[in-house]
Amino acid sequence: MNEEEIARAVEEGMRRNDVRRAAAWRKARDQEARNLLKGLGCMALVFIVFIVLMVKNPGG
């Protein structure tokens, strides 16, 4: 293996590694967004239930 082949192999490996890292980062970001939406959905549900109970029973 001469220097040019080594350089090409290293570059190819780095590129492959970058693609893998980008995919992992994208997956983590999507998971984070999903968790955030779940949390917001749960909070909205609790809030809606709370409002419905307040409307049905204003006296507390």
Predicted model as a PDB file, atoms N, CA, C, CB and O in Angstrom, pLDDT in the B-factor column:
MODEL        1                                                                  
ATOM      1  N   MET A   1       0.854  -1.200   0.000  1.00 77.00           N  
ATOM      2  CA  MET A   1       0.000   0.000   0.000  1.00 77.00           C  
ATOM      3  C   MET A   1       0.886   1.246   0.000  1.00 77.00           C  
ATOM      4  CB  MET A   1      -0.964   0.008   1.240  1.00 77.00           C  
ATOM      5  O   MET A   1       1.714   1.438   0.891  1.00 77.00           O  
ATOM      6  N   ASN A   2       0.698   2.072  -1.000  1.00 88.00           N  
ATOM      7  CA  ASN A   2       1.487   3.302  -1.029  1.00 88.00           C  
ATOM      8  C   ASN A   2       0.750   4.416  -0.279  1.00 88.00           C  
ATOM      9  CB  ASN A   2       1.777   3.730  -2.492  1.00 88.00           C  
ATOM     10  O   ASN A   2      -0.375   4.221   0.181  1.00 88.00           O  
ATOM     11  N   GLU A   3       1.381   5.566  -0.160  1.00 90.00           N  
ATOM     12  CA  GLU A   3       0.827   6.668   0.632  1.00 90.00           C  
ATOM     13  C   GLU A   3      -0.532   7.131   0.123  1.00 90.00           C  
ATOM     14  CB  GLU A   3       1.788   7.836   0.634  1.00 90.00           C  
ATOM     15  O   GLU A   3      -1.426   7.448   0.908  1.00 90.00           O  
ATOM     16  N   GLU A   4      -0.678   7.167  -1.202  1.00 91.00           N  
ATOM     17  CA  GLU A   4      -1.937   7.637  -1.777  1.00 91.00           C  
ATOM     18  C   GLU A   4      -3.104   6.715  -1.392  1.00 91.00           C  
ATOM     19  CB  GLU A   4      -1.817   7.730  -3.307  1.00 91.00           C  
ATOM     20  O   GLU A   4      -4.187   7.178  -1.033  1.00 91.00           O  
ATOM     21  N   GLU A   5      -2.856   5.406  -1.476  1.00 92.00           N  
ATOM     22  CA  GLU A   5      -3.902   4.441  -1.100  1.00 92.00           C  
ATOM     23  C   GLU A   5      -4.246   4.563   0.380  1.00 92.00           C  
ATOM     24  CB  GLU A   5      -3.451   2.999  -1.419  1.00 92.00           C  
ATOM     25  O   GLU A   5      -5.415   4.498   0.761  1.00 92.00           O  
ATOM     26  N   ILE A   6      -3.226   4.740   1.208  1.00 91.00           N  
ATOM     27  CA  ILE A   6      -3.444   4.892   2.660  1.00 91.00           C  
ATOM     28  C   ILE A   6      -4.284   6.143   2.926  1.00 91.00           C  
ATOM     29  CB  ILE A   6      -2.079   4.979   3.424  1.00 91.00           C  
ATOM     30  O   ILE A   6      -5.244   6.107   3.695  1.00 91.00           O  
ATOM     31  N   ALA A   7      -3.906   7.248   2.277  1.00 91.00           N  
ATOM     32  CA  ALA A   7      -4.646   8.499   2.467  1.00 91.00           C  
ATOM     33  C   ALA A   7      -6.104   8.331   2.038  1.00 91.00           C  
ATOM     34  CB  ALA A   7      -3.984   9.647   1.670  1.00 91.00           C  
ATOM     35  O   ALA A   7      -7.018   8.807   2.710  1.00 91.00           O  
ATOM     36  N   ARG A   8      -6.309   7.641   0.901  1.00 92.00           N  
ATOM     37  CA  ARG A   8      -7.674   7.428   0.409  1.00 92.00           C  
ATOM     38  C   ARG A   8      -8.471   6.572   1.399  1.00 92.00           C  
ATOM     39  CB  ARG A   8      -7.649   6.755  -0.987  1.00 92.00           C  
ATOM     40  O   ARG A   8      -9.634   6.859   1.682  1.00 92.00           O  
ATOM     41  N   ALA A   9      -7.828   5.506   1.926  1.00 91.00           N  
ATOM     42  CA  ALA A   9      -8.492   4.619   2.880  1.00 91.00           C  
ATOM     43  C   ALA A   9      -8.856   5.373   4.162  1.00 91.00           C  
ATOM     44  CB  ALA A   9      -7.591   3.415   3.209  1.00 91.00           C  
ATOM     45  O   ALA A   9      -9.947   5.199   4.704  1.00 91.00           O  
ATOM     46  N   VAL A  10      -7.935   6.207   4.638  1.00 90.00           N  
ATOM     47  CA  VAL A  10      -8.190   6.990   5.855  1.00 90.00           C  
ATOM     48  C   VAL A  10      -9.354   7.948   5.620  1.00 90.00           C  
ATOM     49  CB  VAL A  10      -6.918   7.776   6.286  1.00 90.00           C  
ATOM     50  O   VAL A  10     -10.246   8.079   6.458  1.00 90.00           O  
ATOM     51  N   GLU A  11      -9.331   8.622   4.455  1.00 92.00           N  
ATOM     52  CA  GLU A  11     -10.397   9.575   4.135  1.00 92.00           C  
ATOM     53  C   GLU A  11     -11.748   8.865   4.054  1.00 92.00           C  
ATOM     54  CB  GLU A  11     -10.094  10.298   2.806  1.00 92.00           C  
ATOM     55  O   GLU A  11     -12.749   9.361   4.572  1.00 92.00           O  
ATOM     56  N   GLU A  12     -11.769   7.704   3.403  1.00 91.00           N  
ATOM     57  CA  GLU A  12     -13.007   6.920   3.270  1.00 91.00           C  
ATOM     58  C   GLU A  12     -13.519   6.506   4.658  1.00 91.00           C  
ATOM     59  CB  GLU A  12     -12.767   5.658   2.380  1.00 91.00           C  
ATOM     60  O   GLU A  12     -14.714   6.590   4.941  1.00 91.00           O  
ATOM     61  N   GLY A  13     -12.601   6.064   5.507  1.00 89.00           N  
ATOM     62  CA  GLY A  13     -12.981   5.667   6.866  1.00 89.00           C  
ATOM     63  C   GLY A  13     -13.551   6.832   7.652  1.00 89.00           C  
ATOM     64  O   GLY A  13     -14.536   6.681   8.374  1.00 89.00           O  
ATOM     65  N   MET A  14     -12.926   8.000   7.511  1.00 89.00           N  
ATOM     66  CA  MET A  14     -13.422   9.187   8.217  1.00 89.00           C  
ATOM     67  C   MET A  14     -14.809   9.572   7.718  1.00 89.00           C  
ATOM     68  CB  MET A  14     -12.451  10.367   8.041  1.00 89.00           C  
ATOM     69  O   MET A  14     -15.691   9.922   8.503  1.00 89.00           O  
ATOM     70  N   ARG A  15     -14.988   9.503   6.397  1.00 90.00           N  
ATOM     71  CA  ARG A  15     -16.286   9.856   5.819  1.00 90.00           C  
ATOM     72  C   ARG A  15     -17.369   8.909   6.335  1.00 90.00           C  
ATOM     73  CB  ARG A  15     -16.224   9.814   4.272  1.00 90.00           C  
ATOM     74  O   ARG A  15     -18.464   9.334   6.702  1.00 90.00           O  
ATOM     75  N   ARG A  16     -17.036   7.611   6.354  1.00 90.00           N  
ATOM     76  CA  ARG A  16     -18.000   6.617   6.834  1.00 90.00           C  
ATOM     77  C   ARG A  16     -18.332   6.874   8.298  1.00 90.00           C  
ATOM     78  CB  ARG A  16     -17.447   5.184   6.652  1.00 90.00           C  
ATOM     79  O   ARG A  16     -19.484   6.761   8.716  1.00 90.00           O  
ATOM     80  N   ASN A  17     -17.310   7.221   9.065  1.00 90.00           N  
ATOM     81  CA  ASN A  17     -17.486   7.504  10.488  1.00 90.00           C  
ATOM     82  C   ASN A  17     -18.373   8.734  10.681  1.00 90.00           C  
ATOM     83  CB  ASN A  17     -16.119   7.716  11.171  1.00 90.00           C  
ATOM     84  O   ASN A  17     -19.231   8.751  11.563  1.00 90.00           O  
ATOM     85  N   ASP A  18     -18.163   9.772   9.846  1.00 89.00           N  
ATOM     86  CA  ASP A  18     -18.982  10.984   9.934  1.00 89.00           C  
ATOM     87  C   ASP A  18     -20.444  10.669   9.649  1.00 89.00           C  
ATOM     88  CB  ASP A  18     -18.473  12.053   8.955  1.00 89.00           C  
ATOM     89  O   ASP A  18     -21.337  11.160  10.339  1.00 89.00           O  
ATOM     90  N   VAL A  19     -20.686   9.842   8.623  1.00 88.00           N  
ATOM     91  CA  VAL A  19     -22.062   9.468   8.277  1.00 88.00           C  
ATOM     92  C   VAL A  19     -22.707   8.744   9.451  1.00 88.00           C  
ATOM     93  CB  VAL A  19     -22.093   8.577   7.005  1.00 88.00           C  
ATOM     94  O   VAL A  19     -23.853   9.012   9.814  1.00 88.00           O  
ATOM     95  N   ARG A  20     -21.948   7.819  10.037  1.00 91.00           N  
ATOM     96  CA  ARG A  20     -22.480   7.051  11.175  1.00 91.00           C  
ATOM     97  C   ARG A  20     -22.766   7.974  12.358  1.00 91.00           C  
ATOM     98  CB  ARG A  20     -21.485   5.938  11.596  1.00 91.00           C  
ATOM     99  O   ARG A  20     -23.793   7.844  13.023  1.00 91.00           O  
ATOM    100  N   ARG A  21     -21.842   8.915  12.614  1.00 91.00           N  
ATOM    101  CA  ARG A  21     -22.013   9.840  13.731  1.00 91.00           C  
ATOM    102  C   ARG A  21     -23.226  10.739  13.490  1.00 91.00           C  
ATOM    103  CB  ARG A  21     -20.739  10.692  13.932  1.00 91.00           C  
ATOM    104  O   ARG A  21     -23.998  11.007  14.410  1.00 91.00           O  
ATOM    105  N   ALA A  22     -23.388  11.205  12.245  1.00 91.00           N  
ATOM    106  CA  ALA A  22     -24.523  12.064  11.913  1.00 91.00           C  
ATOM    107  C   ALA A  22     -25.837  11.305  12.093  1.00 91.00           C  
ATOM    108  CB  ALA A  22     -24.400  12.589  10.467  1.00 91.00           C  
ATOM    109  O   ALA A  22     -26.813  11.858  12.598  1.00 91.00           O  
ATOM    110  N   ALA A  23     -25.858  10.043  11.681  1.00 92.00           N  
ATOM    111  CA  ALA A  23     -27.070   9.237  11.824  1.00 92.00           C  
ATOM    112  C   ALA A  23     -27.405   9.030  13.311  1.00 92.00           C  
ATOM    113  CB  ALA A  23     -26.895   7.867  11.112  1.00 92.00           C  
ATOM    114  O   ALA A  23     -28.567   9.121  13.708  1.00 92.00           O  
ATOM    115  N   ALA A  24     -26.393   8.756  14.112  1.00 92.00           N  
ATOM    116  CA  ALA A  24     -26.613   8.557  15.553  1.00 92.00           C  
ATOM    117  C   ALA A  24     -27.123   9.842  16.191  1.00 92.00           C  
ATOM    118  CB  ALA A  24     -25.310   8.096  16.251  1.00 92.00           C  
ATOM    119  O   ALA A  24     -28.023   9.818  17.031  1.00 92.00           O  
ATOM    120  N   TRP A  25     -26.532  10.979  15.777  1.00 92.00           N  
ATOM    121  CA  TRP A  25     -26.956  12.267  16.327  1.00 92.00           C  
ATOM    122  C   TRP A  25     -28.397  12.569  15.948  1.00 92.00           C  
ATOM    123  CB  TRP A  25     -26.038  13.390  15.837  1.00 92.00           C  
ATOM    124  O   TRP A  25     -29.180  13.043  16.771  1.00 92.00           O  
ATOM    125  N   ARG A  26     -28.747  12.284  14.668  1.00 93.00           N  
ATOM    126  CA  ARG A  26     -30.108  12.520  14.196  1.00 93.00           C  
ATOM    127  C   ARG A  26     -31.105  11.663  14.979  1.00 93.00           C  
ATOM    128  CB  ARG A  26     -30.213  12.223  12.687  1.00 93.00           C  
ATOM    129  O   ARG A  26     -32.179  12.131  15.358  1.00 93.00           O  
ATOM    130  N   LYS A  27     -30.733  10.400  15.216  1.00 94.00           N  
ATOM    131  CA  LYS A  27     -31.598   9.490  15.963  1.00 94.00           C  
ATOM    132  C   LYS A  27     -31.806   9.999  17.389  1.00 94.00           C  
ATOM    133  CB  LYS A  27     -30.999   8.069  15.983  1.00 94.00           C  
ATOM    134  O   LYS A  27     -32.925   9.983  17.902  1.00 94.00           O  
ATOM    135  N   ALA A  28     -30.723  10.451  18.027  1.00 93.00           N  
ATOM    136  CA  ALA A  28     -30.816  10.965  19.393  1.00 93.00           C  
ATOM    137  C   ALA A  28     -31.692  12.214  19.429  1.00 93.00           C  
ATOM    138  CB  ALA A  28     -29.413  11.277  19.954  1.00 93.00           C  
ATOM    139  O   ALA A  28     -32.496  12.387  20.344  1.00 93.00           O  
ATOM    140  N   ARG A  29     -31.533  13.087  18.426  1.00 94.00           N  
ATOM    141  CA  ARG A  29     -32.319  14.318  18.383  1.00 94.00           C  
ATOM    142  C   ARG A  29     -33.807  13.996  18.199  1.00 94.00           C  
ATOM    143  CB  ARG A  29     -31.821  15.239  17.244  1.00 94.00           C  
ATOM    144  O   ARG A  29     -34.666  14.608  18.834  1.00 94.00           O  
ATOM    145  N   ASP A  30     -34.102  13.020  17.313  1.00 93.00           N  
ATOM    146  CA  ASP A  30     -35.491  12.627  17.103  1.00 93.00           C  
ATOM    147  C   ASP A  30     -36.088  12.053  18.383  1.00 93.00           C  
ATOM    148  CB  ASP A  30     -35.594  11.604  15.962  1.00 93.00           C  
ATOM    149  O   ASP A  30     -37.238  12.335  18.722  1.00 93.00           O  
ATOM    150  N   GLN A  31     -35.300  11.246  19.093  1.00 95.00           N  
ATOM    151  CA  GLN A  31     -35.765  10.665  20.359  1.00 95.00           C  
ATOM    152  C   GLN A  31     -36.047  11.770  21.372  1.00 95.00           C  
ATOM    153  CB  GLN A  31     -34.719   9.672  20.925  1.00 95.00           C  
ATOM    154  O   GLN A  31     -37.037  11.712  22.101  1.00 95.00           O  
ATOM    155  N   GLU A  32     -35.177  12.772  21.417  1.00 94.00           N  
ATOM    156  CA  GLU A  32     -35.349  13.894  22.337  1.00 94.00           C  
ATOM    157  C   GLU A  32     -36.639  14.647  22.003  1.00 94.00           C  
ATOM    158  CB  GLU A  32     -34.125  14.849  22.273  1.00 94.00           C  
ATOM    159  O   GLU A  32     -37.408  14.995  22.900  1.00 94.00           O  
ATOM    160  N   ALA A  33     -36.873  14.896  20.720  1.00 93.00           N  
ATOM    161  CA  ALA A  33     -38.075  15.605  20.293  1.00 93.00           C  
ATOM    162  C   ALA A  33     -39.325  14.799  20.655  1.00 93.00           C  
ATOM    163  CB  ALA A  33     -38.032  15.880  18.774  1.00 93.00           C  
ATOM    164  O   ALA A  33     -40.332  15.357  21.090  1.00 93.00           O  
ATOM    165  N   ARG A  34     -39.244  13.479  20.467  1.00 94.00           N  
ATOM    166  CA  ARG A  34     -40.386  12.613  20.791  1.00 94.00           C  
ATOM    167  C   ARG A  34     -40.686  12.669  22.283  1.00 94.00           C  
ATOM    168  CB  ARG A  34     -40.109  11.156  20.356  1.00 94.00           C  
ATOM    169  O   ARG A  34     -41.844  12.769  22.686  1.00 94.00           O  
ATOM    170  N   ASN A  35     -39.631  12.604  23.104  1.00 95.00           N  
ATOM    171  CA  ASN A  35     -39.822  12.666  24.556  1.00 95.00           C  
ATOM    172  C   ASN A  35     -40.422  14.005  24.962  1.00 95.00           C  
ATOM    173  CB  ASN A  35     -38.488  12.440  25.287  1.00 95.00           C  
ATOM    174  O   ASN A  35     -41.289  14.059  25.835  1.00 95.00           O  
ATOM    175  N   LEU A  36     -39.966  15.089  24.331  1.00 95.00           N  
ATOM    176  CA  LEU A  36     -40.489  16.416  24.634  1.00 95.00           C  
ATOM    177  C   LEU A  36     -41.979  16.482  24.294  1.00 95.00           C  
ATOM    178  CB  LEU A  36     -39.706  17.501  23.859  1.00 95.00           C  
ATOM    179  O   LEU A  36     -42.774  17.010  25.071  1.00 95.00           O  
ATOM    180  N   LEU A  37     -42.351  15.944  23.130  1.00 95.00           N  
ATOM    181  CA  LEU A  37     -43.757  15.947  22.720  1.00 95.00           C  
ATOM    182  C   LEU A  37     -44.597  15.111  23.686  1.00 95.00           C  
ATOM    183  CB  LEU A  37     -43.904  15.409  21.278  1.00 95.00           C  
ATOM    184  O   LEU A  37     -45.710  15.498  24.042  1.00 95.00           O  
ATOM    185  N   LYS A  38     -44.062  13.965  24.106  1.00 95.00           N  
ATOM    186  CA  LYS A  38     -44.782  13.136  25.077  1.00 95.00           C  
ATOM    187  C   LYS A  38     -45.035  13.912  26.359  1.00 95.00           C  
ATOM    188  CB  LYS A  38     -43.996  11.852  25.383  1.00 95.00           C  
ATOM    189  O   LYS A  38     -46.141  13.901  26.898  1.00 95.00           O  
ATOM    190  N   GLY A  39     -43.986  14.592  26.844  1.00 95.00           N  
ATOM    191  CA  GLY A  39     -44.111  15.370  28.075  1.00 95.00           C  
ATOM    192  C   GLY A  39     -45.133  16.484  27.930  1.00 95.00           C  
ATOM    193  O   GLY A  39     -45.958  16.695  28.819  1.00 95.00           O  
ATOM    194  N   LEU A  40     -45.080  17.202  26.808  1.00 95.00           N  
ATOM    195  CA  LEU A  40     -46.036  18.287  26.574  1.00 95.00           C  
ATOM    196  C   LEU A  40     -47.451  17.732  26.459  1.00 95.00           C  
ATOM    197  CB  LEU A  40     -45.665  19.075  25.299  1.00 95.00           C  
ATOM    198  O   LEU A  40     -48.396  18.337  26.967  1.00 95.00           O  
ATOM    199  N   GLY A  41     -47.607  16.592  25.800  1.00 95.00           N  
ATOM    200  CA  GLY A  41     -48.919  15.964  25.659  1.00 95.00           C  
ATOM    201  C   GLY A  41     -49.505  15.582  27.008  1.00 95.00           C  
ATOM    202  O   GLY A  41     -50.689  15.801  27.265  1.00 95.00           O  
ATOM    203  N   CYS A  42     -48.672  15.009  27.866  1.00 95.00           N  
ATOM    204  CA  CYS A  42     -49.127  14.628  29.213  1.00 95.00           C  
ATOM    205  C   CYS A  42     -49.532  15.863  30.013  1.00 95.00           C  
ATOM    206  CB  CYS A  42     -48.020  13.851  29.962  1.00 95.00           C  
ATOM    207  O   CYS A  42     -50.553  15.857  30.701  1.00 95.00           O  
ATOM    208  N   MET A  43     -48.723  16.925  29.918  1.00 96.00           N  
ATOM    209  CA  MET A  43     -49.044  18.154  30.643  1.00 96.00           C  
ATOM    210  C   MET A  43     -50.356  18.748  30.136  1.00 96.00           C  
ATOM    211  CB  MET A  43     -47.903  19.180  30.500  1.00 96.00           C  
ATOM    212  O   MET A  43     -51.178  19.208  30.929  1.00 96.00           O  
ATOM    213  N   ALA A  44     -50.553  18.740  28.819  1.00 96.00           N  
ATOM    214  CA  ALA A  44     -51.790  19.271  28.235  1.00 96.00           C  
ATOM    215  C   ALA A  44     -52.984  18.456  28.705  1.00 96.00           C  
ATOM    216  CB  ALA A  44     -51.715  19.268  26.692  1.00 96.00           C  
ATOM    217  O   ALA A  44     -54.030  19.019  29.027  1.00 96.00           O  
ATOM    218  N   LEU A  45     -52.838  17.136  28.746  1.00 96.00           N  
ATOM    219  CA  LEU A  45     -53.922  16.262  29.193  1.00 96.00           C  
ATOM    220  C   LEU A  45     -54.296  16.568  30.646  1.00 96.00           C  
ATOM    221  CB  LEU A  45     -53.518  14.780  29.045  1.00 96.00           C  
ATOM    222  O   LEU A  45     -55.476  16.695  30.975  1.00 96.00           O  
ATOM    223  N   VAL A  46     -53.292  16.683  31.505  1.00 96.00           N  
ATOM    224  CA  VAL A  46     -53.535  17.005  32.916  1.00 96.00           C  
ATOM    225  C   VAL A  46     -54.228  18.361  33.031  1.00 96.00           C  
ATOM    226  CB  VAL A  46     -52.206  17.008  33.717  1.00 96.00           C  
ATOM    227  O   VAL A  46     -55.163  18.522  33.815  1.00 96.00           O  
ATOM    228  N   PHE A  47     -53.766  19.330  32.248  1.00 95.00           N  
ATOM    229  CA  PHE A  47     -54.339  20.673  32.269  1.00 95.00           C  
ATOM    230  C   PHE A  47     -55.811  20.644  31.844  1.00 95.00           C  
ATOM    231  CB  PHE A  47     -53.536  21.610  31.350  1.00 95.00           C  
ATOM    232  O   PHE A  47     -56.655  21.286  32.468  1.00 95.00           O  
ATOM    233  N   ILE A  48     -56.112  19.886  30.763  1.00 95.00           N  
ATOM    234  CA  ILE A  48     -57.492  19.783  30.274  1.00 95.00           C  
ATOM    235  C   ILE A  48     -58.383  19.145  31.333  1.00 95.00           C  
ATOM    236  CB  ILE A  48     -57.549  18.964  28.963  1.00 95.00           C  
ATOM    237  O   ILE A  48     -59.485  19.631  31.588  1.00 95.00           O  
ATOM    238  N   VAL A  49     -57.917  18.060  31.953  1.00 94.00           N  
ATOM    239  CA  VAL A  49     -58.692  17.389  33.003  1.00 94.00           C  
ATOM    240  C   VAL A  49     -58.938  18.358  34.155  1.00 94.00           C  
ATOM    241  CB  VAL A  49     -57.956  16.115  33.512  1.00 94.00           C  
ATOM    242  O   VAL A  49     -60.046  18.423  34.687  1.00 94.00           O  
ATOM    243  N   PHE A  50     -57.910  19.110  34.539  1.00 93.00           N  
ATOM    244  CA  PHE A  50     -58.032  20.075  35.622  1.00 93.00           C  
ATOM    245  C   PHE A  50     -59.100  21.118  35.294  1.00 93.00           C  
ATOM    246  CB  PHE A  50     -56.680  20.758  35.887  1.00 93.00           C  
ATOM    247  O   PHE A  50     -59.926  21.445  36.146  1.00 93.00           O  
ATOM    248  N   ILE A  51     -59.091  21.642  34.064  1.00 92.00           N  
ATOM    249  CA  ILE A  51     -60.076  22.655  33.663  1.00 92.00           C  
ATOM    250  C   ILE A  51     -61.481  22.063  33.675  1.00 92.00           C  
ATOM    251  CB  ILE A  51     -59.744  23.215  32.259  1.00 92.00           C  
ATOM    252  O   ILE A  51     -62.423  22.692  34.158  1.00 92.00           O  
ATOM    253  N   VAL A  52     -61.618  20.849  33.142  1.00 92.00           N  
ATOM    254  CA  VAL A  52     -62.943  20.204  33.133  1.00 92.00           C  
ATOM    255  C   VAL A  52     -63.457  20.036  34.550  1.00 92.00           C  
ATOM    256  CB  VAL A  52     -62.885  18.831  32.424  1.00 92.00           C  
ATOM    257  O   VAL A  52     -64.629  20.304  34.816  1.00 92.00           O  
ATOM    258  N   LEU A  53     -62.600  19.595  35.471  1.00 91.00           N  
ATOM    259  CA  LEU A  53     -63.031  19.437  36.865  1.00 91.00           C  
ATOM    260  C   LEU A  53     -63.406  20.778  37.483  1.00 91.00           C  
ATOM    261  CB  LEU A  53     -61.926  18.772  37.695  1.00 91.00           C  
ATOM    262  O   LEU A  53     -64.369  20.850  38.248  1.00 91.00           O  
ATOM    263  N   MET A  54     -62.674  21.836  37.172  1.00 90.00           N  
ATOM    264  CA  MET A  54     -62.996  23.174  37.712  1.00 90.00           C  
ATOM    265  C   MET A  54     -64.338  23.647  37.189  1.00 90.00           C  
ATOM    266  CB  MET A  54     -61.896  24.198  37.344  1.00 90.00           C  
ATOM    267  O   MET A  54     -65.116  24.250  37.928  1.00 90.00           O  
ATOM    268  N   VAL A  55     -64.621  23.376  35.905  1.00 91.00           N  
ATOM    269  CA  VAL A  55     -65.897  23.819  35.309  1.00 91.00           C  
ATOM    270  C   VAL A  55     -67.052  23.035  35.926  1.00 91.00           C  
ATOM    271  CB  VAL A  55     -65.885  23.635  33.756  1.00 91.00           C  
ATOM    272  O   VAL A  55     -68.104  23.606  36.215  1.00 91.00           O  
ATOM    273  N   LYS A  56     -66.867  21.753  36.126  1.00 89.00           N  
ATOM    274  CA  LYS A  56     -67.943  20.905  36.675  1.00 89.00           C  
ATOM    275  C   LYS A  56     -68.199  21.210  38.143  1.00 89.00           C  
ATOM    276  CB  LYS A  56     -67.593  19.421  36.512  1.00 89.00           C  
ATOM    277  O   LYS A  56     -69.331  21.126  38.618  1.00 89.00           O  
ATOM    278  N   ASN A  57     -67.132  21.566  38.855  1.00 84.00           N  
ATOM    279  CA  ASN A  57     -67.257  21.736  40.304  1.00 84.00           C  
ATOM    280  C   ASN A  57     -66.570  23.042  40.711  1.00 84.00           C  
ATOM    281  CB  ASN A  57     -66.635  20.516  41.070  1.00 84.00           C  
ATOM    282  O   ASN A  57     -65.467  23.013  41.255  1.00 84.00           O  
ATOM    283  N   PRO A  58     -67.210  24.184  40.453  1.00 75.00           N  
ATOM    284  CA  PRO A  58     -66.564  25.477  40.718  1.00 75.00           C  
ATOM    285  C   PRO A  58     -66.269  25.717  42.196  1.00 75.00           C  
ATOM    286  CB  PRO A  58     -67.432  26.592  40.202  1.00 75.00           C  
ATOM    287  O   PRO A  58     -65.354  26.474  42.522  1.00 75.00           O  
ATOM    288  N   GLY A  59     -67.016  25.096  43.084  1.00 72.00           N  
ATOM    289  CA  GLY A  59     -66.842  25.329  44.513  1.00 72.00           C  
ATOM    290  C   GLY A  59     -65.558  24.705  45.040  1.00 72.00           C  
ATOM    291  O   GLY A  59     -65.122  25.046  46.139  1.00 72.00           O  
ATOM    292  N   GLY A  60     -64.947  23.808  44.293  1.00 57.00           N  
ATOM    293  CA  GLY A  60     -63.724  23.166  44.769  1.00 57.00           C  
ATOM    294  C   GLY A  60     -64.070  21.819  45.287  1.00 57.00           C  
ATOM    295  O   GLY A  60     -63.190  21.089  45.744  1.00 57.00           O  
TER     296      GLY A  60                                                      
ENDMDL                                                                          
END                                                                             
